[in-house]
Amino acid sequence: MRAHLLDIIANVHLSALLQPIVNLSTGTIMGYEGLIRGPSDSPLHSPLALFKVARANDLTLQIEHLCRRVVLERFAALKLAGKLFLNVSPECLLLNNVRHGETLQLISDIGIQPDRVIIELTENQPTYDYDLMREAVNHYRKMGFQIAIDDLGEGFSSLRLWSELRPDYVKIDMHFVQGINQDPVKLQFVRSIQQIAEQTGTLVIGEGIETQAELLVLRDLKIGYGQGYHLGRPMANPAVALSAEVIKALGGNGVSVYPQQVQDDKSSIYKLLRLVAPVSSGLCNNALYEIFMATPSLLIVPVVDDGRPLGLVTRLNMIDHLARPFQRELYGKKSCTVFMDPAPIIVDRGTSLQELGYNLAQADPHHLLNGFIITEHGRYLGMGTGHDLMREMTLLQINAARYANPLTQLPGNVPINEHVDRLIQGGATFWACYCDLDHFKPFNDVYGYRKGDDVIGMTAAILKNNVDPNRDFLGHIGGDDFMILFQSEDWELRCGAILTQFSQAIAAFFSPADVERGGYPSEDRQGHAMFFQLVSLSLGAVQALPGRYSSHYEIAAAAASAKTQAKKVQGNHLFLDRRSCPTPR
């Protein structure tokens, strides 16, 4: 391998590829990253293999300097516009014989100005001497170069490098870009990076863009620049303009659909921890009684020996016994374990709220009053109360319902409203479609809530199967009400498919007799006997043109009005609010 590498160096058997870097707000190519390849028929074709062998043979400096020259010469020969991102490893940047002008002389000989070259620091191993690195970077800046950090979030210390060097550009590693339209964690990571960049005056480049959906999410997050196969592949003769498809997508006034965070239903009970000082089993009842008397708010005391919980003594049980005649004389000097509950609820700190709630519901009711002991690896940490548990579970359920419907797991009211506001602020043209089931309450009364849940689940599945997840937003308002925010041009055909599929599927939820006669007898809300038709689906749609609406409140009111009109028509029906259309349909 060493001989092979020396032959590559001696005969310059390297080739340069250039990949476009695109301004996501203008749709223009702002520059290119220079990439290197070894001989095509060689085991050192890939740059990873090439530099691995170079490091093993102490030839990193020579091979990196040669790569730089090959890339610079290719960039100049093609007379490409914009900037060149030139990969440089931090360890080579720190070497004295590299830092003092060789790169400047090289680009001068080739005929490129320093302000067109961006030194892109590519991290292959840990960097520890940040003072020396900062000195080297400042040296290059004084010569006119700009600085970029590659693969942010992937390297050994890229965040530290950002803080120390204050680069002009940071590149977000492709791991956080690919699939960002489906992963709320990646979305939040990239959003946070952009917020930091805005505060520090750094420009962000998203690497590894492979789909239009990823591209549009980055654009909507205000990421300045992008790079990836969807925009342009690394080539010896790279594109000088973007494809018509990409230009159209970037110039459109629609907004991307952000992935929704599924609410965590596994929250740990550790948040319920209360620090209650325990007592040992050797403490007598008289002493524990005095502790209760001295602390009126103290209701329960855990009994713990050597970190291991033995049980609980409640204030009520202690005082009730010792207040009786002769009980103090009989039990006052005995161990407090006499009045202890020896089988309390004991849970590890990692136990979920739901699991604990289920266990308490199955246990004797006194445990809900007494509370529970929280441990870590079997050792006492503190106490939790039933009241705190119920409060936390209630808040968790309320919060989850606001963000994601527990039955369908579709986004709830908060993300629906947020997406509407993004559409309005982005100047998008869209259709807000309110979906509501007709005669659903009497169906629940006759067939039961379980079947009612099944109908809602079936409806959600049909709606989901007929929207474009990258363009259309589907949310569950609550109960049997849904909202679709269409950006698809064929939204009306999709609504027709929804109604057709629903009419075919709903019959399976009724008895054959009810299907044959087209309904069933039941009572209305006043208790009067009535004949109800089979459950049907009403869709009320309103068009939102740029500037027509200013908030999600107005959209919700208009869509609800359209839905009311749809419900006036018997059976499955789509009502279009023609007042919002620019021309009659």
N, C-alpha and C positions, 0 to 999 in steps of 0.2 A: 504493500500500500504506500509506503514511503517513496519507493521508486516511481510508482504511478503518479503520486502527487507532485514529485519533483519534475516529472515530464510535463504535467499540466502547467506548472509555473513557468518552466523554461520555454514552452512552445505556445503559451497563452491559449490553452485549449478550454476556454471558458466562453460562454455566450450570455448576453444580457437580454432579459425580458422586461417590458415596461407595462405596468398596470395603471389604468386611469384612476384618479381620485376626483370625485365629483362634488361640486357645490350643490347641496340639496335644495337650496332656495331658488337658484337660477337655472339649474339643469345644465350647467356648463362644466367642462373639465378644467379644473384649476391646476392640475399637475399630474405627475406620474411617480409611482414608486419603482425604483430600479431593483430588479431581482436577478439572481445569478443562477446559472446551471452549468454543471460539468459536462464532459463529453456524453453524448446520448447513449453510447454503448458501454458506458463505464459504471462500475459500482459507486463511483463518486459523482454521479449525475446530480443527485439531490444536494441542496446546500447543507442540509443537516449532516449527511455523510461526509461531505467535503470538509466542513469545519471540524467535525469530530476527529478525523484523521489528522488535520492540521494541528489541532491542540495536542494530540498524542505525540506528534513529532516536533513540537515546538516551532511550528511554522505558521502560526496564526497571523502574525504581523504581515508576513510576505503574501499570504493568500488573500488577506483582507485588502491590502493595498492594491493588489492586482485586480480584485473584483471591483473596487472603486473605479479604477482606471477604465476597465471594460465598460462599466455602466455609463460613466461620463462620456466616453467616446461615442457610444451608441446613441445616447440622448442628443448629443450635439450633431451627429451625422443625420439624424432624422429631422432636425430643425423643429422639434416639437415646441409648442407654446406652453407657457406656465412654468411651474416649479418642478424640481426634481428632488424626491425624497431619497437620500443616500444612506443606506444602512451602515452604521458604525457600532462596533461593540464598545462598551464602556472601558474594558481593560485596554483596548488599543488606543482609545482616546487619551488615556492617562500616560502613555509612553512618551518620553521626552522627544525622541526623534520623529514622532508623528505629530506632536502638538505644535511644533515650531515651523509651520508654513508649508509642509509638503503638499497637503491637500489644496491650499491656496495656489501654490505654484502649478499644480496639476490642472486645475480648472482654468487658470489663466492661460496655460499653454493650449488648452482645448478651445478656449474662447467663450467661456461661460462666466457670467458675473456671479459673485458670491451671494447676492441677494436673491438669486434664483435657486439656490441650493439649500435644502433643509437637512441638517444632520439628524438622522433618525436613530436614536439609541436603541439597539436591540440587545436585550439582556439574555445572556447564556449562562451566567453564573452569578452568585451573590456579589453585590457591590457594597463595600464597607467604608471606604475612605471617601465620605461625602464632601469633605472640605476640598480634597484634591480634585474630585469630580466637578465641583462647583467652579473651581479655579480654571479647569480645562474648558468648561462650557463658556465661561465668560471670555476666555481667550478667543474662542471661535466666534462668539457674538461680536467682539470688537473687529473682527475681520469681515463682518457683514453677513455671516451665516445665521439662519434661524435654527431652532432646536425642537425636535419632536421626540416623544417617548412612545415606543411601540408596545403593543400587547398589554395595555393597562388592565390589571386584574388577574394577569396570568403569571407574570414574572415573580422573582424572589422578593423584590422590594420596590415595585413600580410606584406604589402610592408614596413611599418615602422619597423616591426620586422626584416625583411631581412636586412634593412639598419643598424639597431642597433646591431644585433647579429652576422651578417656575418656567416650564417650557412654553413655547409658542403654540404647540399642538400636542394633544394626547390622542393615541389610538386605542379605542376600546377593543379588547380581544374578541375574536369572532365567536367565542363560546357564549358571550352575553348578547350577541346580535342574532345568531341563528336560532330561529324559533321564538323570538321575542314577542311575536304576535300571539303566541299561545301560552306564554309563561309569565305570570304576573311578577315573579321574583326577579327575572331578568329585566322586565320593564322598570321595576323600582330601582334596580341597580343602575341602569343607564340613565334614568331620570335624575338620580342623585349625583352621578358623575357630571351631568350637564349643569346642575345647579352649582356644584363646586366650580366648574369651569367658568360659569358666568361671573362668579365672585372673584376669580383670580385672573380674568382676562385671557383665558386659554381657549383655543379653538379645538373642537372635538371632531374626530374622524371615526366613524363606525366601520369596522372591518368585517369581511365575510358576508356581505349582503348577497343572498342567493335567491330571494323571492321578492315579488312586488309587495306582498303584505309586510315583510320585514322593512323594506324601503320606506313605505308610507308611515309605519309606526315611528321610525327614526325621524322622518321629516316632521311629524306632528309633535315629537318631543323637542323640536328645535335643535336637533343635532345638525351642526353646520355642514359636515362633509361626510361622504360615504365612499366605500371601496368594496368590491366584491364581484363575483362572476356575473351577477344580474346586471351590473353596470358596465363591465368590460373585463375580459380575461387577460392575464399576463401574456403578452405576445412580443415577438421580435419587431413586428410592425403594428403597434397598438392603434386602436380607434382614436380618431381626433374629434369625434362627436358622438353623442349618445344616440341610441336607437329611438325611433319615433314612439315606440311603446313606452319607454322610460320617460321621455320628455312629456308625453301626454299624461302619464300618471303623476309626475311631479307637478305639472301645471294645473291639474284638476283642483276644483274647489271642494271636493269631498274630504272627509276625515276618516282615519283608520279606526277600526274597532279594537279597543284595548282589551287584553285578556283580563278576566275578573279574578280577584283573589277569593278563593274558597275560604270561608270563615273557619277558624280553628275550633273544632268541637272537642279538642283534647286538652283544654287548658288545665294546668296542674293546680292542685289544691294548695300549693305552696303559698299562693297569694292570700290564703285565708289564715296563715299562721299567726297566732297570738302568743307572745312570750309570757307564759305563766310559770312562776317559780314552783318547782315540785317540792315534795317533802319525802323523806325516807320512811320505810316501813317501821323504823324504830321510834318514830315520833308518837307520843301518846295522844290520846283523844283530847285531854285537857289543853294541851299545847296547841293542837290544831283548832280547837274551839276558839281559843284566844286570837288566833290568826284570822279566823272568820269575823270575829267581833271587831277587830281592829281595822278590817278592810270591808266596809259594807258592800262595795261593788263586786267583791270576789264571790263567785257562785260555785266554782268547781276547782278542786285542787287535785292534780295528778300525784300518784304515789310512784316513786321511781327509786330503784336501787342500782347503783353502779351503771347508770345510764339506761337501764332496761325498765320500761314501764310495767307496773304491776296492776294498776287499776285507777279508779277515780273515786273521790269522796265529794259528794255534793253538799252544799251549804244547807239545803232543806233537810236532807237525811240526817246530817250531823246534829243540827239544832233540834229537830223533831225528837230524836232519841234522848239527847242529854237534857231536854227540858222536862222530861217525865220524872215523876218521883223516884228517888233512889238510883236513877241511871248514872248520874255523875259519880256516885260512890262505887257503883258496880263496874263501870267501864272507863271512868276518867283516866286511870293510869295504865290502861291497856293500849296495845298498838292501835293506831288509826286504821289498820286494815280490817278491824272489826266491822266498821260501817262502810267499807269500801266495796264498790262494784268491781268484782274481780274479772269481769269479762267485758271490758269496754270495746268500742270500735277503735282499732289501731290501724292506721294506714301510712304507707310510705309517702314521702313528699312528692313523688312523681305520679301519684294516682290522679287520674282525671276527675274533673268535677262530675261528669256524667256517671262514671263508675262508682264514685262515692255516693252520689244521689241514689243510684239503683240499690246499692247495698243497704243504705239507711231505710229505703222504702220497704225492703224485705225483712228488716230487723224489727225487734220490739220497739214500740213507740217511745219508750223512755230514752233510747239512745239519741233521738232527735233533740230531746231536751238537754241531755247531759253533754252533748258535743262529742268530739273525737280527739284522739291523741295522734299527733303527726310525728313520724320518726324518719330517720335517715340511716339506712343499713341497720335497722333494728334499735337504734339509740334515740332517746327522747330528744325532740326538737322544741315542741310547743303544743298548743291546743288549737282547735277550731270549733266554732259553734254552728249549730244547725241553722240559726238565723242567718249567719254570714253565708252559709252554703246556699240557702234558698235565694237570698238576694243576688248572689253572683250568678246563679244559674238563670234566674229571671232576666237579669241584664244581658247575659250571653244570648238568650233566646230572642230578646227584643232586638239586640244589635244584629244578630244573624239574619233576622227577618227583614231588616232594613237593607242589608247588603246582598243577601241571597235567600230566595224562598226555600224553606226547609223541605218542601214536598218535591219540587222540580229541580232544585239547585240552580235555577236560572237567576240572573241578577235581579235584585229588588229595587225599591224606589230610589235609593240614593244613587246607585250607578246609572239607573235610567235617566235621572235628572241631570247627572254630570255629563252623560253622553249627549243629551239634547243641547245643553249649554255649549258643549264643544262644537256641535254641528252649527249652532247659531253663530258663535264667535268665529268659526272658520269660513263663514259665508257659503255654506253648503246648501244645495237644493236637495230636499229629501221629502219623503212621505211618512207622516206619523199615522200608524194604523192601530186603532184600539180594537182589541179582540175580546168578545164577551159571550159566554154561554147563555142561551135562552132556556127558561124553565128548569134551571138547575136546582133551585131549592126544593121544589116538590119531588124531583128525582131523588134527591138525598133523603127526603122524608119517607119515600116508598121503598127505595132499594138499599138505603143505608149509606152511611158516610164512607165506608170502605170502598164501595163501588163508585161513590162520588169522587174519591181520591183517584181511583183508577181512570175515570173519565178525564180528570184534570191532567193526569200523567200522559194519557193518550193524546190529548190536545196539545200539550207541550211538545211531544215527540213529533207530531205532524208539523207544527209551526217551525220547529228546529230543522226539520228535513227540507223545508222549502225556503230557507233564507241562505244568503251567502255570508258565511261567518266572517269574511274579510271586509264586507261592505255594509251588511245589515246587522242591526243590534236588536236582539230579542230579550225582553225582560218580562218578569212575572210581577205584576202590581200587587196581587194578593187574591185569594179566593179563586174565582173563575175568570179573572180579568188579566189580560196580557197586553203588552205593547210591543209593536215592531216599528223600528225606525229604519225605513228602506232608503238605501242609496242606489240599489240596483235599478237599471233602466227598465227591466222587465218585471217590475214589482207587481203590476196588475195581473200578469199571467201567473205569478207566484201566488197571489191571493186566490185566483180561480182554482189553482191546484189544491190549495189548503181547503177550500170549501168542498171540492169534489171528494178529496180523501176523507174529510171529516164525515160527510154524509154517508160514505161507504162503511166507515168504521163504527159509527155510533150505534148501529142496529144490534151489534153483538152484545151490547150492555142491557138490552131489554129482553123480556120474555117474547116468545114467538107470537103470543096472543096480542101483546101490546104493539108489536111491530105491525101486525096485520091490520089492526084498527087505527093505527097511526097515533096512539097515545094511551093514556091510562087515567082512571079516576083518582082524585085525591082531594085535599082541602086547601083552600087558600089561607092567607095569613090571618084572616078573620074567622076561620073555621067553617067556611061555606064549602059545600061539595062542588067540585068542578072537574071538568075533563081537561087534562093537560096534554099538549102535543109532545112528541119526542123531543129530546134535547137537540137544539140546533145552535149554529154558530153565526154571530153577527160581527161584521167587520166594518168599522167606520174609519175612513181615511181622509186626511187633510194634507194638502201640499204646503210645505214651508219653503218659500222663496227667500233669497237673501234680502234682509231688511224688513221682511213682513212681520216677524215676531222677534221679541227682545228677550224672552226668558222661557224656561221650561214650564212656568205656570200658564203662560198663554197657550203654549202648544198643548198642554194637558187639557185645558178647557175646550179648545177647538176640537181636539180628537174625541173627547167625551161627548160633545154635542153631535158629532158625526156618528158616533156609536149609537146614541139615542135614536137618531133617524133610522139607522140600520135595523134596530130592534122593532120598529113599527111595521116592518115587512115580515110576513110569515115565512118561516123556514130559514135555510142558510142563505145569507145575503151579504153583499158588499155595497156599502153606500159611499159615494165619493162626494165630498163637500165641493161642489162646483164653484162656489163663491171664491175659493182659494186658487182656482185654475186661471192662468193668464188668458186662455181662450176656451170656448165651449168644447166639451169632449163629445 
